[in-house]
């Protein structure tokens, strides 16, 4: 069971590591770094956001089909709607900026989708909720970094506009994921008492 939960955590698509702070050739230093923090690469952010957005849609399709928890089904439908819209906006802006976005899911997202696809019932619900929690925590971090330290005003504006919705998603999935976390701890406690 623990292994399954760890696999679900693999949704950590396109991690929001210090790589976001690296500039690609041709990018200029932003004046939007009043905190003294390093600027982030707009092109790298766009790639991270695209990976994350595609993964959200793919995993939410699974959630829509396989979740037994009505809250997770409803959450999945909202994720599909919201992330399809954001993905379209990002794709349009990236084309305008001549940024190349990935066209397919990255290896981590494919692996997570495969792992979750092999589960069913409450086991699926637990792992899916955990995966969504991790994904949204990382997405919030990436969008905050771009909103605060992005160099291109239009890319930064897209991140600023999307950030409240992504934070809302995180607030929606937190109690669901925590409910399953508490159940798992209770089950472990009950089995160790025997």
C-alpha positions in Angstrom: 0.0 0.0 0.0 2.8 2.4 0.9 4.4 1.6 -2.4 1.2 2.5 -4.2 1.0 5.9 -2.4 4.6 6.5 -3.3 3.9 5.8 -6.9 1.0 8.2 -6.9 3.4 10.9 -5.6 5.2 10.5 -8.9 2.8 13.0 -10.3 5.5 15.5 -9.3 5.5 16.5 -13.0 8.1 18.9 -14.1 9.4 19.6 -10.6 9.6 23.3 -9.7 13.3 23.2 -8.7 15.9 25.9 -8.9 16.0 25.1 -12.7 13.3 27.7 -13.0 15.8 30.3 -12.0 18.0 29.6 -14.9 17.8 31.9 -17.9 17.8 30.6 -21.4 20.0 32.4 -24.0 18.5 35.7 -25.2 16.5 36.3 -22.1 17.2 39.5 -20.3 17.3 40.1 -16.6 14.0 41.3 -15.2 13.5 44.4 -13.2 10.7 42.6 -11.4 12.8 41.1 -8.7 12.4 43.6 -6.0 13.0 41.0 -3.3 16.5 40.4 -4.7 15.6 36.8 -5.8 16.8 35.5 -9.1 14.5 35.9 -12.1 12.9 32.8 -13.5 13.0 31.5 -17.0 9.7 32.3 -18.8 10.3 29.6 -21.4 11.1 27.0 -18.7 8.0 28.1 -16.7 5.9 27.7 -19.8 7.3 24.2 -20.3 6.6 23.3 -16.6 3.1 24.7 -16.8 2.3 22.8 -20.0 3.6 19.5 -18.5 1.6 20.1 -15.4 -1.5 21.1 -17.3 -1.5 18.1 -19.6 -0.9 15.8 -16.7 -3.8 17.4 -14.8 -6.2 16.7 -17.7 -4.9 13.1 -18.3 -5.1 12.2 -14.6 -8.4 13.9 -14.1 -9.9 11.9 -17.0 -8.9 8.8 -15.0 -10.4 10.3 -11.9 -13.6 11.0 -13.7 -13.8 7.4 -14.9 -12.5 5.5 -11.9 -13.1 7.5 -8.7 -15.7 6.1 -6.4 -15.7 9.1 -4.1 -18.3 11.6 -5.5 -16.1 14.5 -4.3 -13.2 13.2 -6.4 -15.4 12.8 -9.4 -16.7 16.4 -9.1 -13.1 17.6 -8.6 -11.9 15.7 -11.6 -14.6 17.3 -13.8 -13.6 20.8 -12.6 -9.9 20.0 -13.2 -10.6 19.0 -16.8 -12.6 22.1 -17.5 -10.2 24.5 -15.8 -7.0 23.0 -17.1 -8.2 22.6 -20.7 -8.9 26.4 -20.6 -5.6 27.3 -19.1 -3.7 24.9 -21.4 -5.3 26.6 -24.4 -4.3 30.1 -23.1 -0.8 28.9 -22.4 -0.5 27.3 -25.9 -1.7 30.5 -27.6 0.7 32.7 -25.7 3.6 30.3 -26.2 2.9 30.3 -30.0 2.9 34.1 -29.9 6.2 34.2 -28.0 7.7 31.4 -30.1 8.2 29.2 -27.1 8.2 25.4 -27.7 5.9 23.5 -25.4 5.9 19.7 -25.0 3.2 18.0 -27.1 2.9 14.9 -25.0 3.0 13.8 -21.3 6.4 13.6 -19.8 7.7 10.3 -18.4 6.7 11.0 -14.8 3.1 11.8 -15.8 2.9 8.7 -18.0 4.2 6.6 -15.2 1.8 8.1 -12.7 -1.1 7.6 -15.1 -0.1 4.0 -15.7 0.2 3.4 -12.0 -3.1 4.9 -11.2 -4.8 3.2 -14.1 -4.0 -0.1 -12.5 -5.8 0.7 -9.3 -9.5 0.7 -8.5 -12.0 1.5 -5.8 -10.8 3.1 -2.6 -7.2 2.4 -3.4 -7.5 4.5 -6.6 -9.3 7.3 -4.7 -6.5 7.5 -2.0 -3.7 7.5 -4.5 -5.4 9.9 -6.9 -6.2 12.4 -4.1 -2.6 12.2 -3.0 -1.3 12.7 -6.5 -3.6 15.7 -7.1 -2.4 17.3 -3.8 1.3 16.9 -4.7 0.6 18.2 -8.3 -1.2 21.3 -7.1 1.4 22.1 -4.4 4.0 22.1 -7.1 1.9 24.0 -9.6 1.3 26.7 -7.0 5.0 27.0 -6.4 5.8 27.3 -10.1 3.0 29.8 -10.8 4.0 31.9 -7.8 7.7 31.9 -9.0 6.7 33.1 -12.4 4.2 35.7 -11.1 6.8 37.1 -8.7 10.0 36.8 -10.8 9.0 36.2 -14.4 10.8 38.3 -17.0 8.2 38.6 -19.7 5.2 40.7 -18.7 2.7 38.7 -20.7 3.9 35.3 -19.4 4.0 36.8 -15.9 0.4 38.1 -16.3 -0.8 34.7 -17.4 0.7 33.2 -14.2 -0.8 35.9 -12.1 -4.2 35.4 -13.6 -4.1 31.6 -13.2 -2.6 31.5 -9.7 -5.9 32.1 -7.8 -7.6 29.2 -9.6 -4.7 26.8 -9.0 -4.7 27.8 -5.3 -8.4 27.2 -5.3 -7.8 23.7 -6.7 -5.2 23.1 -4.0 -7.7 24.2 -1.3 -10.3 21.9 -2.7 -8.2 18.8 -2.8 -6.4 19.3 0.5 -9.4 18.1 2.7 -10.1 15.2 0.5 -6.5 14.0 0.5 -6.2 14.6 4.2 -9.3 12.5 4.8 -7.6 9.5 3.1 -4.4 10.2 5.0 -6.2 10.0 8.3 -7.9 6.8 7.3 -4.6 5.2 6.3 -3.1 6.2 9.7 -6.1 4.8 11.5 -5.9 1.5 9.6 -2.2 1.2 10.4 -2.9 1.9 14.1 -5.7 -0.6 14.2 -3.5 -3.3 12.5 -0.6 -2.7 14.9 -2.9 -3.0 17.9 -3.8 -6.5 16.9 
